[in-house]
Amino acid sequence: MNTSFPASDLFILPSPVRIGWIGTGVMGAHMCAHLLRAGYALTVYTRTPSKAQMLLEQGARWTESPAALAAEADVVCTMVGFPQDVRRIYLQPDGLLAQARPGQIFVDFTTSEPTLACELASLASSKSAVALDAPVSGGDVGAGNGTLSIMVGGDSRAFEAVRPILSVFGKTLVYQGQAGCGQHAKLCNQITIAGTMIGVCEALLYAHKAGLDGETLLRSIRSGAAGCWTLDHLAPRILKRDFGAGFFVEHFIKDMSMALEEANRMGLLLPGLTLVRKLYVAIQSNGHGRSGTHALLLALEDLSPTFMTADSFPHSLPT
């Protein structure tokens, strides 16, 4: 929904602007570090204080609760794991929106439900504040390099007000439309990633069985029509059997599930996404929920009996 606010200075942020941040996981910690290096005043909250220790050493302030954080911030940013975390932080009686005041801007970077984004925007609007949905893409690499792609839904003037903040850790900032549109755009991103991920993993398995050298293969196909982020950043990790997480399998399953739910609501069938999700659920059940998304290779190996032997891909490295 596009809510209407007075055409005054409602979204002219003070200088210096005070930023509050909740969620300092794999990506959130990098994003906060960029803000601190850029000179922003930053207050943080996370359920596990030790996860914020490095940021505190870099100059961030600690607060004891989301409510206390919201009370002193002009812009409140959240980067948590699941929609239920977003609901808890924003909607509980002592949550963020209970503290909302006129002119305050909330930016949720979590990949979450479009309907929830609309709910947050509506409640914020009732208090003359604004809530933007602004999920990001680029993984730990993009967060670390400050080159994330950020897809924004909500009030366009609020987006322009926070653009300088987003540009500190984002390279591609695109306003997608009304509340929820940022989340819809991110789900499109995840659908695309699901398709490219299975293509890359299947190609590397095929190359191995055909007797090709993986690194040599990548030098050819990266620069052709098959070129993509997954080939550039995750294929080299696959060749080393490094399945550490830039983005967790369990979070990707959450995203794919949301996309399939939205597709069902719209009367769409997405057979490719349905298949890939089933493969990810299989590796999660085998204990890889906290592995990186490129661990999809493991599900494909399990489907090929020859890879259950000493010939496991790649044969020269430990599994």
ABEGO torsion letter per residue (X at the ends): XBBBBBBBAAABBBOBBBBBBBGBBAAAAAAAAAAAAAGBBBBBBBABAAAAAAAAAAGBBBBABAAAAAAABABBBBBBABAAAAAAAAABAABAAAABBBGBBBBBABBBBAAAAAAAAAAAAAAGBBBBBBBBBGEAAAAAAGABBBBBBEBAAAAAAAAAAAAAABABBBBAEBBGAAAAAAAAAAAAAAAAAAAAAAAAAAAAAAGBBAAAAAAAAAABAABBAAAAAAAAAAAAGBABBABBAAAAAAAAAAAAAAAAAAGBBBAAAAAAAAAAAAAAAAGAAABBAAAAAAAAAAABAAAABAABOBAABBX
